[in-house]
Amino acid sequence: MAEEAGAEVLYTVTGLAEELGVTARTIRFYEDRGLISPGRAGATRVYTHRDRARMKLILRGKRLGFSLRDIREFLELYVPGGTQADQLRKLLKAVRDRLDDLEEQRAALEQTLDELHEIEAAAQAVLNERPAKSRKAAAAPKMEQRP
């Protein structure tokens, strides 16, 4: 859980993981990749409100399909107190690129679904055209006839 240290709230890896709904291993992964850099209180990692905010951005970026490289660039562009115009332009371009990719994937998925529905309908039509008698005969087990 979070601990008060002066005016700043500090989180342990377990507390931050619980709050964000991820595993401690996930947080360590992003730490190993240099996307967050916790402080230390002795041997214990301690995460600040800033680390928590960065983790939320990282998780959102991954959920939206951005690469770790993209996410790193977004985080590096942020300058506290600045206008963030560069960050917003970069973000806007990345969002538009991601939207284009997703629209292409949606079109491909819709085409695949249409083809599968056509195959399903054709197969069902063939089954429906077969006489009921032959369907029953095909479904019934064959018995050996004895002379």
C-alpha positions in Angstrom: 0.0 0.0 0.0 0.9 3.6 -0.1 2.9 5.2 2.7 3.1 8.8 3.7 6.7 10.2 3.6 6.4 13.8 4.4 3.9 15.3 1.8 4.7 12.6 -0.8 2.9 9.3 -1.1 5.2 6.4 -1.7 4.3 3.0 -3.0 6.0 -0.4 -2.6 6.1 -2.6 -5.7 3.3 -4.7 -4.2 1.1 -1.8 -3.3 1.6 -0.2 -6.7 0.9 -3.5 -8.4 -2.3 -3.9 -6.4 -3.5 -0.4 -7.1 -2.9 -0.7 -10.9 -4.3 -4.3 -11.1 -1.0 -5.7 -12.5 1.7 -8.0 -11.1 4.8 -6.9 -9.4 6.7 -8.6 -12.3 4.9 -6.3 -14.7 6.2 -3.2 -12.8 9.7 -4.7 -12.7 9.5 -5.3 -16.5 8.9 -1.7 -17.2 11.5 -0.7 -14.7 14.1 -3.0 -16.4 13.1 -1.3 -19.7 13.9 2.1 -18.2 10.3 3.5 -18.4 10.1 4.0 -14.7 12.8 4.5 -12.1 11.8 4.0 -8.5 13.8 5.3 -5.7 15.2 3.2 -2.9 14.5 3.1 0.8 17.2 0.8 1.9 16.8 -2.3 -0.2 13.1 -1.6 -0.9 11.9 0.0 -4.2 9.7 3.0 -3.6 7.5 4.5 -6.3 6.2 8.0 -6.3 3.0 9.5 -7.5 5.0 10.4 -10.7 5.9 6.7 -11.2 2.3 5.7 -10.6 1.2 8.2 -13.3 3.8 7.0 -15.7 2.7 3.4 -15.1 -0.9 4.3 -15.9 0.3 5.9 -19.1 2.4 2.9 -20.0 -0.4 0.5 -19.4 -2.9 2.6 -21.4 -0.4 2.9 -24.2 0.1 -0.9 -24.3 -3.7 -1.5 -24.1 -4.1 0.8 -27.1 -1.5 -1.1 -29.1 1.5 1.2 -28.9 5.0 -0.2 -28.9 7.3 0.3 -25.9 9.4 2.5 -28.2 6.4 4.7 -28.9 5.5 4.9 -25.2 9.1 5.8 -24.3 9.1 8.6 -26.8 5.8 10.0 -25.4 7.2 9.9 -21.9 10.5 11.5 -22.8 8.8 14.4 -24.6 6.9 15.4 -21.4 8.4 18.5 -19.8 6.7 19.6 -16.6 5.3 23.1 -17.0 5.9 23.2 -20.7 3.3 23.6 -23.4 3.7 20.0 -24.4 3.1 20.9 -28.1 5.8 18.6 -29.3 4.4 15.8 -27.2 0.9 16.4 -28.5 2.0 16.5 -32.1 3.9 13.3 -31.7 1.0 11.7 -29.9 -1.5 12.9 -32.6 0.6 11.4 -35.3 1.0 8.1 -33.4 -2.8 8.0 -32.7 -3.6 8.6 -36.4 -1.1 5.9 -37.5 -2.6 3.5 -34.9 -6.2 4.3 -36.1 -5.1 3.6 -39.7 -3.6 0.3 -38.7 -6.8 -0.7 -36.8 -9.1 0.4 -39.7 -7.0 -1.8 -42.0 -7.3 -4.7 -39.6 -11.1 -4.1 -39.2 -11.5 -4.2 -43.0 -9.5 -7.4 -43.2 -11.5 -8.9 -40.4 -14.8 -7.9 -42.0 -13.7 -9.5 -45.3 -12.8 -12.7 -43.5 -16.1 -12.8 -41.7 -18.0 -12.2 -44.9 -16.1 -15.1 -46.6 -16.8 -17.4 -43.7 -20.5 -16.5 -43.7 -20.6 -17.3 -47.4 -19.0 -20.7 -46.9 -21.3 -21.4 -44.0 -24.4 -20.5 -46.1 -23.2 -22.6 -49.1 -22.5 -25.6 -46.9 -25.9 -25.2 -45.2 -27.6 -24.9 -48.6 -26.0 -28.1 -49.8 -27.2 -29.9 -46.7 -30.7 -28.5 -47.1 -30.9 -29.6 -50.7 -30.3 -33.3 -49.8 -33.5 -35.3 -49.6 -34.7 -35.9 -46.1 -34.5 -39.7 -46.7 -30.8 -39.6 -47.6 -30.1 -37.5 -44.5 -31.9 -40.0 -42.3 -30.1 -42.9 -44.0 -26.7 -41.2 -43.6 -27.5 -40.5 -40.0 -28.7 -44.0 -39.1 -26.2 -46.8 -38.4 -25.9 -49.4 -41.1 -27.1 -52.9 -40.1 -25.6 -56.0 -41.6 -28.1 -58.1 -43.5 -28.0 -61.8 -43.1 -29.2 -64.2 -45.8 
